[in-house]
Amino acid sequence: MYNFLLYFALFLIYSFLGWVIEVICCSKIQKKFVNRGFLIGPYCPIYGTAALIIILLLKKYENDLAALFVMSIVVCSVIEYVTSYIMEKLFKTRWWNYSDKPFNINGRICLSNSFLFGFLGVLLVYFINPFTYSIITKIPNILFVIIFGGLFILFCVDIGISFRIISKIKFTADDMKKDNTEEITRKVKKILSKHSRLQRRLINAFPNLELIRRKIENKKIKK
């Protein structure tokens, strides 16, 4: 139990730091505060997942800076690409699109972001994780289990609620009879923006999301 919660604690901390990075970058672009992320809480699991994989699999490269940098790029890029693909297939929605950036792959990942991830991976292994690990392992075991056990339960509840909210985007689009992707996206955003605060937050967090259901169906018809 303790070891599981230890990894969860690291995952949660790095998910939170990823959320902070996303909020700063997106808020700067939109010139207003943007609560970034799929989930309600202040964390972006994609960062936590990438951080754990780097910690567990890439520590052996800590004596080779170049290899660590390159492998961090590979790991984070694969995770971002796979996440984009899975979320698109699950909810028929493209959440981010790097098609306007040079050296992108299907708009899911791009070179500039991948280089940033490589840099963050190096910082994580050399500085951030050793410091974080030393701090959280000083917490008494019982208190540690109570704190992060409770946070784990809240995290699971958050996932359930958030995925239900995200699913409403797909269900709303499915109810429409329109075929134009841009029009569907615009209508869905308009409908959901009038609903609960949590749905409005999701729309604001991903202003460039694009419904792709009709595109897929049209391709099938052409075939």
N, C-alpha and C positions, 0 to 999 in steps of 0.2 A: 504493500500500500504506500509506504513512504517513498520508495523509488519511483513508483508511478506518479505520485503527486509532485515529486521533484522535477520530473520531466515536464509535467503539466505546468508547473510554476514557471519554468524557463520558457515554455511555449507561450504562456499567457503574457509574460513580461515582454517578450520580443514581438508578440502580436500587438501589444499596446504601443511599443516604440515604433512599429510600422505604421500604426494608426496615426501617431503624432507626425511622422514624416509625410504621410498622405494628406493629412489636414493642412499642414503648413504649405505644401506644394499647391494643392487645389484651391485653398483659400487665397493664396497669392494670385493665382490665375483669375479666379472669379471675383476677387476683391471683396470677399465677404467670408464669414466663417462657414465652412462646409464640414459637416459631420460625416466623414468618409467611411466606407465599409459596408458590407452586406448585413452585418449583424447590428443589433441595437446598441450593445455595449461598445466601449471605446477600445476596440481591438480589430486588427485585420489578420485573420488566421493564416493567410498565405505567407505572411512574414514569419510568423511563429513556426510554421511547418518548414520553411526554407532554413530558418536558423537551427532548428533541431537536426535536420539532415546534415547541415554543414558541420555542426558540433560532433555528431556521431560518426560521420563518414570521412570528413576531410581533415580531422585533427592530425592524421598521419602526414599531412603536407605542411605542417606548421614550420618545418625547417627549410621549406622550399617556397619562398614568397611568390614566385612566378606561377608555380603549379597551383598553389592555393588560390591565387587570383583567377586563373583560368577555370579551375574546377568549380569555383563559386559562381562564375558566370554561367557555366553549363548547368549546374544544379538549379539555380534560380530561374534561368530561362526556361528550362523544361517544366518546372513547377508552374510558372506563369502561363505557359502555353497550354499545358494540360488543364489547368483551372479554367482558363477561358473557354476551351473546347467543351469541357464537362458542363459548365454553367450554361453554355449556349445550347447544348443538347437537352439539358434538363428543363430550361425555362424558355427556350426559343428566343433568347435575347442576347445581343452582343453588348457587353457591359463596357468595354473599352476598345478603342480602335486606333492603332498606330500607323494606319495606312498612309498618313500624310508625313510620316517621319522616314528619313532615309534608312536603308538596310533593315527593313522590317520583314517578318515572315508572316504572311497572311493577316497582317494587322494585329496579331496577337502579342508579339514581342518585337522589340527594336533594339538596335545596337547601343544607343545611348543609355537606355534603361539597364541593359545587361551589363554595361561597364560600371554603372553605379552599383549594381548588385555585387559585382566582383570586388569593388572597393569596400563595400559594407561587410562582405564575407571576411575579408582580411582583418578589418577592425574587430569583427566579432570574435574571431579565433585568438587574436593577439591581445586584445584589450578588454572588450566589453564582457565577454563570457567569463573570463577568469575573475573579474571584479564582481559580476552579478552572482556567480556561483559561491564566491567566498562570503557574500552578504547573506544569501538566503539559507546557507547551510549552518549559519550561526543561530538561526531561530530554533528554539527548543522544539523537539520532535512533536510533542502533543499539541503545542500551539500551532506548529506548522501544518499538521494534519487538519486541525479545526479550520484554519484560515483557508487553505487551498482546497480542502474537501468541500467547504461551503461554496467557494468560487467555482469549483467544477460543476456542482449541481446547478448553480445560476447560469453557467455557460451552456450547459445542456438545454436548459429551459429557453435560453436566448436563441439557440439554434432552431428549436421547434417553432417558436413564435416567428422568427425572422424568415424561415423558409415558407411558412404559411403566407406571410406578407408578400414575399417575392413571387410565390405561385399565382397571386392575384393578377400580376402583370400578364402572365401567359393566359389565364382564364379570361381576362378582360379582352385580350386580343382575339382569342378564339371565338368570342361572341360577336365579333364584327364581321360584316359581309364585304368589307373593302379589300381591294387587292394591292393598293399602292402602299409600299413599305413605309415611306415617309409619312403618309397620311395616317396610317395605323398607329405609328409611334406617337405622332402628335396628339391623336385622339386619346390614346391610352394615358399619356402623361396628363392630359387635361382632366380626364375622369378621375384618376387616382389622386391628383392634387386636391380634389374636393373632398376626399375621404379622410381617414384618420391621420393624425400627425405623423405616425410611423411610416405610412405610405408616402406622405409628402417628403419626409426625410430621405427616403430611398431615391425618389426622383431627383431631389436636390443633390444627393451624393453622387449620382451618375447622370449628369445632364446630357451626356452624349450617348446614352444607351439607345440601341436600335433593335426593334422587333424584326426578326428574320423569318418568321413562320411562313409568310407568303412567298418569300424568295425560294425557300426550299420546295414548297408545293409547286411553284411555277416551273422549277427545274425538273421536277418529276414528271410534270405534264408534258414538257418539251421532249423528254426522253421517250 
